[in-house]
């Protein structure tokens, strides 16, 4: 509930939240009770983005050591 309160009262945090990819929002929403400030939101979102990029990177890793 803390995240939704933050988004209601902090326009900058709400604007940032709206720019997040849906898969990142899913992770951020899972931590909603722990997000009490804009700084908390940015930290959780940054970690979530890192996690998702690592997940997506594995999709494109074909193990090829180009160029040979």
C-alpha positions in Angstrom: 0.0 0.0 0.0 2.9 2.3 0.6 3.8 2.5 -3.1 0.4 3.5 -4.1 0.3 6.3 -1.5 3.7 7.5 -2.7 2.5 7.6 -6.3 -0.6 9.5 -5.2 1.4 12.2 -3.4 4.6 12.4 -5.5 4.1 13.4 -9.1 7.8 12.8 -10.0 7.7 9.3 -8.6 4.4 8.6 -10.4 5.8 9.9 -13.7 8.9 7.7 -13.2 6.7 4.6 -12.3 4.7 5.1 -15.5 7.9 4.9 -17.7 8.8 1.5 -16.3 8.5 -1.6 -18.5 5.5 -3.8 -17.4 7.9 -6.6 -16.4 9.8 -4.2 -14.2 6.5 -2.8 -12.7 5.6 -6.4 -11.8 8.7 -6.7 -9.7 8.3 -3.2 -8.2 4.7 -3.9 -7.3 5.9 -7.0 -5.4 7.9 -4.7 -3.1 5.1 -2.1 -2.8 4.9 -2.3 1.0 8.7 -1.6 1.3 8.6 1.5 -0.9 8.2 4.6 1.2 10.0 7.2 -0.8 11.1 8.2 -4.2 14.6 6.9 -3.4 13.2 3.5 -2.4 11.2 3.4 -5.7 14.3 4.3 -7.8 16.4 1.7 -6.0 13.9 -1.1 -6.3 13.2 -0.2 -10.0 17.0 -0.1 -10.7 17.4 -3.6 -9.2 14.4 -4.9 -11.1 15.6 -3.5 -14.4 19.0 -5.1 -13.8 17.3 -8.4 -13.1 15.1 -8.2 -16.2 18.0 -7.2 -18.5 19.9 -10.2 -17.2 16.9 -12.4 -17.8 16.4 -11.0 -21.4 20.1 -11.2 -22.1 20.0 -15.0 -21.6 17.5 -15.1 -24.4 20.0 -13.7 -26.9 23.1 -15.6 -25.7 23.9 -18.2 -28.3 27.2 -19.0 -26.8 29.0 -17.9 -30.0 32.3 -16.2 -29.4 32.0 -13.8 -32.4 34.2 -12.8 -34.0 36.4 -15.9 -34.3 
